[in-house]
Amino acid sequence: MHHCLNIVVERDAAPGCVLIRAAEPVAGLEPGSCRGPGRLCRALGLDTGDSGGYIFDRGLRLYLREGPPPAKVAVTPRIGIRQAAGRRLRFFDADSAEVSGPRGPRV
């Protein structure tokens, strides 16, 4: 199996996270190397040792920082699941070539 990058978005003991399925490659990473959850973690060298940190802590190997929003955000049903598969809970940069899976309509 593959490692996946999930970010917890709820308080302790409450279920809720966001699966990061892809990213724009920078700093010498090949195009397509960050497309899909498994490839993304391999390209960034992420594994379970990176779990549990505060994602805005600049002292971590991987952290989030503020940046410009995408010009167009697309919203589609989730992919790769069976339960609640029709729910429109998948958000992505509509103009990115690095989006994994089907693209669907823009909202």
C-alpha positions, 0 to 999 in steps of 0.5 A: 500500500501507499502512504497518504497525506491527510490533514486533520481539520477538526478538534481532538476526538472528532472525525474530519480530515482532508486527503491531499491527492496531488500538488504542483511539483517545485524544486526540481520534482518532475511533472506528474511526480506529485499526481496521486496520493501515493506518488505525492508522498513518495516524491516528498519522502513522507511516511508515518514518521511525519504524522502528528505535527501542527501543519503551520509549524515552520519547523516541520519538514512539510508545512503549509503557508499562505499563498494565492488562491487558484483562479478557478476552483472545480468541485466534483464528487469524491473518487476512489470510494464506494460509500457516499461517492456522489457527494461533491466534496472534492475541490481542486485547481481547475487549471492544474495539470497535476490534478489526479483522477477525473476532472468533471464540471467547474463550479 
